[in-house]
Amino acid sequence: MSGRVGLSRVFISYRRDDSTGYAITLHDHLAAKFGAEQIFRDIDTILPGDDFHEVIRERVGSCEVLIALIGPNWLTCKGESGERRVDNPDDLVRLEITIALQRKIRVIPVLVGGATPPKAHELCPQLAPLSRRNAVTLTDAAFRRDVTRLIEDIERLIRPGRTAIASSPAPREIRSKRPAGAISPPDGEVRRDEIKLGQARIFRGHGKPVKAVSFSPDSRLLASAGGGSWLGGGDTAIRLWQVSNGRLFRKLEGHQQTVTMVVFAPDGKRLASICSSDIHIWRTSDGKQLRTLEHTHSRDEEDADTPGDSIAFSSDGSRLVCWNIEEPDRYHLWSVSDGKHMGAYSPKRLPGRNGFLWQNVAPNGASIATGEEVNVQGTPHWVVVLKDARTGKAFLELREKRGGKPTEWKFSPDGKWLAVGYEYANAIRLWRLADGQPLGVARVPGTPNSVAFSPDGQWLAAGCEDKLVRLWPVVSVQR
């Protein structure tokens, strides 16, 4: 083979229909630490026209560490003939691992998605030694911590005689002034924490614009919805996607108008969705519609398919509250178990008002984010304003220099970042809340109507006007 492609030191072996999402995320974490040229993942680094077998033999033979990424279906995936792929001598994953074992290359089984290590009797003789390799588990609940430990192990395994793995170059420091009153870390110094977005994955299936996205509490499912209009018709179905592989898990049909928001209950067993006429509560395990809650207010027909309603479960999942833009001083409350309307309340009189999981409230409950129009030198601009949740006093304004009206904004699970979707600019901006600095930006062909961080902090999703759902791995970089 010609020397068109440089050699890598870490090889990621995985099955596309078993652990693609994990492979992409792991690749981005490793690339952020070691540099992209040091990490091999077939879909990124095999050039058009290359012989797969030839490239794999050269790449595996030259690497120092092979990561065997094993998901729950790694062992049981079947080919067109119906036999297990791992039993086929031409299976690329089997070839990758076999070459590494034969050449005494360090092979690290990495278990994801709740997978367990394969046993020797379940493997062909060439792969049987894999069952004796000490495995590393990446849990969904502590993925970032587990990946950090894996990276530390890989650093210790790299032979010092070869050129050291270089970290990715630090990005250019943004030299704008720090906003007055910005949130500061406890030690008074602005940490150089940064995040960036990896390669986007696209989920196709919606026939109308996607207006809402939301993750399940365990980060394994992504709900998306939208479509339709006040006239009815169109694609108003809610779709549940498996985050690990992008497969459609379930389709929920029942709304007649555009669905503008979807939220999971804290235990993940129920999903609430809202359109201009009613709220539906679904059981996620089988997609059964459990309750229909009718609105006690109405929307103008021309505004029926635009966002304006917000719903939230109580922290124990027993109640559901709804706020409507046309009734800003009234919150309607329902019992989830029987669908009974418990009344309408002013914000101060809402029972357990601090116990609801509002999506514009910071995880620690100390601040809220709102979209507002402000005057800058006589010109109106839309900004996202951070306010103290107790006093309502604004302490930070986030204004996109490229313009655009914020469509939706969400805090990261650790409260360090804010993701904001922008209309007109067709972009999603990541903001660091420690000093109000803009970080990465993702451009999309159509307006990003909705954004959401996964609860484990590993993913950022967007529902877009072009009928697509986009999913980016979130990569942490500490400076």
C-alpha positions in Angstrom: 0.0 0.0 0.0 1.2 3.5 -0.7 2.0 5.9 2.1 -0.9 8.2 1.5 -2.2 7.9 5.0 -0.1 8.6 8.1 0.1 6.0 10.8 -1.9 6.2 14.0 -1.0 5.0 17.5 -4.5 4.2 18.8 -6.9 2.0 16.8 -10.6 2.0 17.6 -12.3 -1.3 16.5 -16.1 -1.3 16.6 -19.3 -2.5 14.9 -21.3 0.2 13.2 -24.6 -1.3 14.2 -23.5 -2.0 17.7 -21.6 1.0 19.1 -21.2 3.8 16.4 -22.3 6.6 18.8 -19.9 5.5 21.4 -17.1 5.1 18.8 -17.6 8.7 17.6 -17.7 10.1 21.1 -14.6 8.2 22.2 -12.7 9.2 19.0 -13.5 12.8 19.7 -12.3 12.6 23.3 -9.1 10.8 22.3 -8.5 13.3 19.4 -8.9 16.2 21.8 -6.2 14.8 24.0 -3.8 13.2 21.6 -4.5 14.8 18.2 -6.8 13.5 15.5 -3.9 12.1 13.4 -3.0 9.7 16.2 -6.4 8.0 16.3 -7.7 5.6 13.7 -11.4 5.1 13.1 -12.2 3.6 9.7 -15.0 5.8 8.6 -12.8 8.9 9.0 -9.4 7.8 7.8 -9.8 5.2 5.0 -9.6 7.1 1.7 -11.9 6.4 -1.3 -10.6 3.4 -3.3 -8.4 2.0 -0.5 -8.5 -1.8 0.1 -10.0 -2.3 3.6 -8.0 -5.4 4.4 -4.8 -3.8 3.3 -5.3 -0.6 5.3 -6.4 -2.5 8.4 -3.4 -4.8 8.3 -1.0 -1.8 8.0 -2.9 0.3 10.6 -3.4 -2.4 13.2 0.2 -3.6 12.7 1.6 -0.1 13.3 -0.5 0.9 16.3 0.5 0.5 19.9 -3.0 0.2 21.4 -6.2 -1.3 19.9 -9.4 -0.5 21.6 -12.0 -3.2 21.0 -15.3 -1.4 21.6 -17.9 -4.0 22.7 -21.5 -3.1 22.9 -24.5 -5.3 23.8 -24.8 -6.6 20.2 -21.1 -7.0 19.4 -21.2 -10.8 19.8 -24.6 -11.5 18.3 -24.7 -9.3 15.2 -25.5 -11.4 12.2 -24.6 -11.1 8.5 -26.7 -11.6 5.4 -26.4 -15.4 5.6 -27.8 -15.4 9.2 -24.5 -16.5 10.8 -22.8 -14.4 13.6 -20.4 -12.0 12.0 -17.8 -12.9 14.5 -17.7 -16.4 13.1 -17.0 -15.2 9.6 -13.2 -15.2 8.8 -13.7 -12.1 6.5 -15.4 -10.1 9.3 -13.5 -6.8 9.5 -13.8 -6.5 13.3 -12.6 -10.1 13.8 -9.7 -9.4 11.4 -8.7 -6.2 13.3 -8.6 -7.9 16.7 -7.0 -11.1 15.4 -4.1 -9.2 13.8 -3.5 -7.2 17.0 -3.5 -10.4 19.1 -1.1 -12.2 16.7 1.3 -9.3 16.7 1.3 -8.9 20.5 -0.3 -5.4 20.3 -2.0 -4.2 23.4 -5.7 -4.9 23.1 -8.1 -3.2 25.5 -11.7 -4.5 25.5 -13.9 -1.4 26.3 -17.5 -2.3 27.3 -20.3 0.2 26.5 -24.0 0.2 26.7 -24.1 -2.3 29.6 -22.2 -5.0 27.6 -20.4 -7.8 29.4 -17.0 -9.4 28.3 -17.3 -12.2 25.8 -16.4 -15.7 27.1 -13.8 -17.9 25.5 -16.3 -20.6 24.4 -18.3 -17.9 22.6 -15.4 -16.9 20.4 -13.5 -18.6 17.6 -10.0 -19.8 18.5 -8.3 -16.8 17.0 -10.3 -14.4 19.2 -10.4 -16.5 22.4 -7.4 -14.7 23.9 -9.7 -11.6 23.9 -11.7 -13.1 26.8 -8.5 -13.0 29.0 -7.8 -9.3 28.5 -8.7 -7.1 31.4 -11.7 -5.0 30.2 -12.5 -1.3 30.9 -16.2 -0.3 31.3 -17.5 3.1 30.1 -20.7 3.7 32.0 -23.4 6.1 30.7 -23.7 7.7 34.2 -20.0 8.5 34.5 -18.8 8.4 30.9 -16.5 11.5 31.1 -14.8 10.2 34.2 -14.4 6.7 32.8 -12.9 8.1 29.5 -10.5 10.2 31.4 -9.2 7.1 33.3 -8.9 5.2 30.0 -6.9 8.1 28.5 -4.6 8.1 31.5 -4.0 4.3 31.0 -3.3 4.8 27.3 -0.7 7.5 28.1 1.1 5.0 30.4 1.1 2.3 27.8 2.6 4.4 25.0 6.3 3.5 24.5 8.6 6.4 25.3 10.9 5.6 22.5 8.5 6.8 19.8 7.5 10.4 19.2 5.3 11.6 22.0 1.7 12.1 21.4 1.1 15.8 21.2 -2.0 17.5 22.5 -4.2 19.4 20.1 -3.1 23.1 19.8 -4.9 25.5 22.1 -7.4 27.7 20.3 -6.9 31.4 20.0 -7.9 33.2 23.2 -10.8 35.5 22.8 -9.8 38.9 24.0 -13.2 40.6 24.6 -13.9 42.2 28.0 -15.4 40.1 30.7 -19.0 41.1 31.4 -19.7 42.8 34.7 -21.3 40.5 37.2 -20.4 37.3 35.3 -20.4 34.1 37.3 -17.0 33.3 38.8 -15.6 30.0 40.1 -15.1 29.8 43.9 -11.4 30.6 43.7 -12.0 33.9 41.8 -10.1 32.8 38.7 -11.7 32.0 35.4 -10.8 28.4 34.6 -9.9 27.7 31.0 -12.4 25.0 30.6 -13.8 24.6 27.1 -16.1 22.3 25.2 -16.4 21.6 21.6 -18.8 19.6 19.4 -17.7 16.6 17.5 -19.0 15.2 14.2 -22.8 15.6 13.9 -25.0 12.6 13.5 -28.3 13.1 11.6 -31.6 11.3 12.4 -34.1 11.3 9.5 -37.7 10.4 9.7 -39.8 13.6 10.3 -42.0 14.8 7.5 -42.3 18.3 8.9 -40.0 20.8 10.8 -38.8 19.5 14.2 -39.8 21.8 17.0 -38.8 20.0 20.1 -36.1 17.6 21.4 -35.6 16.1 24.8 -33.4 13.4 26.4 -34.5 10.6 28.7 -33.0 10.9 32.2 -30.6 8.0 31.5 -29.5 9.7 28.2 -30.3 6.6 26.2 -33.4 7.9 24.4 -33.9 11.1 22.5 -37.5 12.3 21.9 -38.2 14.6 18.9 -41.5 16.1 17.6 -43.0 18.9 15.6 -44.8 19.2 12.3 -48.4 19.9 11.5 -50.3 23.2 11.7 -53.5 24.5 13.3 -55.4 23.2 10.2 -54.4 19.6 11.2 -52.5 17.1 9.1 -48.8 16.9 8.6 -46.4 14.8 10.6 -47.1 15.5 14.3 -45.8 12.1 15.5 -43.3 12.0 18.3 -40.3 9.9 17.7 -38.1 8.2 20.2 -34.5 7.4 19.0 -31.8 5.2 20.5 -28.9 7.5 21.2 -26.3 4.8 20.9 -27.0 3.8 17.3 -29.5 6.3 16.0 -32.3 3.7 15.4 -35.9 4.7 15.8 -37.1 3.1 19.0 -40.8 4.1 19.0 -43.3 6.4 17.2 -46.0 8.0 19.2 -49.1 9.3 17.3 -52.0 11.2 18.7 -51.5 14.9 18.3 -53.4 16.8 15.6 -51.4 20.1 15.9 -47.7 20.9 16.0 -46.0 19.6 19.1 -44.0 22.4 20.6 -42.4 20.7 23.6 -41.7 17.2 24.9 -40.3 16.3 28.4 -39.5 13.0 30.2 -40.6 12.3 33.7 -37.8 12.1 36.2 -37.9 8.3 36.2 -38.0 8.1 32.4 -41.2 6.0 32.4 -43.5 8.7 31.1 -43.2 11.4 28.5 -45.4 14.6 28.3 -46.0 16.4 25.0 -47.9 19.6 24.3 -49.5 21.2 21.3 -51.9 24.1 21.0 -55.0 22.1 22.1 -53.9 19.5 24.6 -51.2 17.8 26.5 -50.6 14.1 26.1 -48.9 11.8 28.6 -47.3 8.6 27.2 -45.7 5.5 28.6 -42.3 5.2 27.1 -41.9 1.4 27.3 -44.7 0.6 24.9 -45.8 4.0 23.6 -49.3 3.8 25.1 -51.1 7.2 25.5 -52.1 7.3 29.2 -53.7 10.7 29.6 -55.0 13.6 27.5 -55.1 16.9 29.4 -57.0 19.7 27.7 -55.8 23.3 27.8 -57.8 25.7 29.8 -56.7 28.6 27.4 -56.8 29.0 23.7 -54.3 30.2 21.1 -54.9 32.3 18.1 -55.0 30.1 14.9 -52.1 31.9 13.3 -50.0 31.3 16.4 -51.0 27.7 17.0 -47.9 26.1 15.6 -45.4 28.4 17.3 -43.7 27.8 20.7 -45.4 29.5 23.6 -46.3 26.8 26.1 -43.9 25.3 28.6 -44.5 22.1 30.6 -42.5 20.6 33.5 -42.8 17.6 35.7 -42.4 17.9 39.5 -39.2 16.4 40.8 -41.1 13.3 42.0 -43.0 13.0 38.7 -46.5 13.1 40.4 -47.6 16.5 38.9 -47.3 18.3 35.7 -47.4 22.1 35.4 -48.1 24.2 32.2 -47.2 27.8 31.6 -48.5 29.7 28.5 -47.1 32.9 27.0 -50.6 34.4 26.8 -51.2 33.8 30.6 -47.7 34.7 32.0 -49.1 35.1 35.5 -51.0 31.8 35.7 -49.7 28.2 36.0 -52.0 25.3 35.5 -51.4 22.1 37.5 -52.4 18.5 36.9 -52.1 15.2 38.7 -50.2 12.8 36.5 -51.8 9.7 38.0 -55.4 10.5 37.2 -55.2 13.6 34.9 -57.2 15.8 37.3 -56.8 19.5 36.9 -55.6 20.8 40.3 -56.2 24.4 39.6 -54.5 27.6 38.2 -52.1 29.5 40.4 -50.0 32.6 40.4 -46.2 32.0 40.4 -46.0 32.8 44.1 -48.9 30.5 45.1 -48.0 27.5 42.9 -47.7 24.5 45.3 -44.1 23.3 45.5 -43.1 25.9 42.9 -39.4 25.3 43.4 -39.8 21.5 42.9 -40.5 21.6 39.2 -37.9 20.7 36.5 -38.1 23.9 34.4 -35.7 23.7 31.4 -34.7 27.3 31.6 -33.5 27.1 35.2 -29.9 26.3 36.0 -29.3 22.8 37.5 -28.5 24.3 40.9 -31.6 26.5 40.8 -29.7 29.7 41.4 -30.2 31.3 38.0 -32.6 31.4 35.1 -32.1 32.2 31.4 -34.6 34.3 29.4 -34.7 35.7 25.9 -35.2 39.5 25.7 -34.9 42.3 23.2 -32.6 45.1 24.2 -31.4 48.4 22.7 -27.8 48.7 21.8 -26.9 52.2 20.6 -30.4 52.7 19.3 -30.6 49.3 17.5 -32.7 46.5 18.8 -30.9 43.2 19.5 -32.1 39.9 20.9 -30.0 38.6 23.8 -30.2 35.8 26.3 -30.2 37.2 29.8 -29.0 35.3 32.9 -30.8 36.4 36.1 -30.7 35.6 39.8 -33.6 33.2 40.4 -34.3 34.7 43.8 -34.1 38.4 43.1 -34.7 38.5 39.3 -31.6 40.7 38.9 -29.8 40.3 35.6 -26.1 39.6 35.9 -25.0 38.5 32.4 -26.1 39.1 28.8 -25.1 36.8 25.9 -25.4 38.5 22.5 -24.5 36.7 19.3 -22.3 39.1 17.2 -23.5 37.5 14.0 -27.1 38.4 14.9 -30.1 36.2 15.1 -33.0 35.7 17.4 -32.7 33.0 20.1 -35.1 30.2 19.5 -34.3 28.1 22.6 -31.5 27.8 25.2 -30.5 25.0 27.6 -28.1 24.7 30.5 -25.5 21.9 30.5 -26.1 19.4 33.3 -23.1 20.8 35.3 -24.4 24.4 34.8 -21.1 25.6 33.2 -22.4 26.0 29.6 -25.4 27.3 27.8 -26.4 26.2 24.3 -28.4 28.7 22.3 -30.1 28.1 19.0 -30.5 31.2 16.7 -33.0 31.9 14.1 -31.8 33.8 11.0 -28.2 33.0 11.9 -29.1 29.3 11.6 -26.6 28.4 14.3 -26.2 26.9 17.7 -23.7 28.7 20.0 -22.1 27.3 23.1 -21.4 29.9 25.8 -19.1 29.6 28.8 -21.0 31.0 31.8 -18.0 31.6 34.0 -17.1 34.6 31.9 -19.8 34.9 29.2 -17.4 34.0 26.4 -18.6 32.4 23.2 -17.1 29.0 22.4 -17.9 26.7 19.5 -20.7 27.3 17.0 -22.5 24.7 14.9 -24.0 25.9 11.6 -27.1 24.2 10.3 -29.0 24.6 7.0 -32.3 25.5 8.7 -33.3 27.2 11.9 -32.5 25.2 15.0 -35.9 25.3 16.8 -34.9 23.3 19.8 -31.7 22.3 21.6 -31.0 19.9 24.5 -28.0 18.6 26.4 -28.2 15.0 27.5 -28.3 14.5 31.3 -24.9 12.8 31.2 -23.4 15.8 29.4 -22.1 13.7 26.5 -24.5 14.9 23.7 -26.1 18.1 22.3 -29.2 17.6 20.2 -31.1 20.0 17.9 -34.5 19.8 16.2 -34.3 21.8 13.0 -36.6 23.5 10.5 -35.2 21.3 7.7 -37.0 18.3 9.3 -33.8 16.8 10.6 -32.6 15.9 14.2 -28.9 16.5 14.7 -26.8 15.0 17.5 -23.3 16.1 18.4 -20.9 14.5 20.9 -19.8 17.1 23.4 -16.0 17.0 24.0 -14.5 18.6 27.1 -11.1 20.3 26.8 -9.3 21.8 29.9 -6.8 24.5 29.4 
